Amino acid sequence: MSNPVASLISVPYQFNYDEGLGASGNGHRTTMNLQPVVPISIGANWNLISRTIIPFIDQKDVVPGTRQSGIGDVVQSFFFSPKEPTSGGLIWGAGPAFLLPTGESGLSSEKFAAGITGVVLKQSGPWTYGALANHLWDVSGSGSADINNTFFQPFVSYTTPTAWTFALNTEATYDWSADEASVPVNFTVTKLTQIAGNPVSVGGGVRYWADSAPNGPSGWGGRVSLTFLFPK
């Protein structure tokens, strides 16, 4: 569960709430991310991991007096990952990443972007720690803002013998064109259980925006997650 490139099909639904958006600071946003992760065997030693993030967004008063709802831009990543850890116990994967301008008006960058992504982690007893990162450059599109963004997500988690997992991470984004950073810090608690005999992870937590771009979220936010698991 704590390994982003595990040989495990997972379908997470992640609900996020943030506030303090817009020039007035009165805007708020709810985002439901559908994040299917599908491993594909490509030989005796390698997996290709497909990781998709599809955001469904509802926001109000980001632009005062207006509301936008609909799908946002999709991020699609592919990780080529060895099936076995290295001799030192490291698990890793790397490959291409794409930003698809699927978003509706007011919720899209209106640009297609491409780049690279990678993840490295280690699991030691109940602990999992590592980092996931990507960098995207715009390739085409009609949007006015340039895309030259780095995403960096260091993470650490602890899982108990009764399948409770306590996790801490950041989901930092740095916009090199605008010289602006967004740094939410997330703390979540999840529990692995069963629904109708199928493994499911449920949980939630809080986050704090340690830094944010102008008109971005501020203060505290929340997260609730539901993940369906399909072991191979």
Salt bridges, closest charged atoms under 4 A:
ASP18 OD2 - ARG207 NH2 2.77
ASP58 OD2 - ARG67 NH2 2.91
ASP138 OD1 - LYS111 NZ 3.91
ASP146 OD1 - LYS111 NZ 3.55
GLU171 OE1 - ARG207 NH1 3.78
GLU171 OE1 - ARG223 NH2 3.13
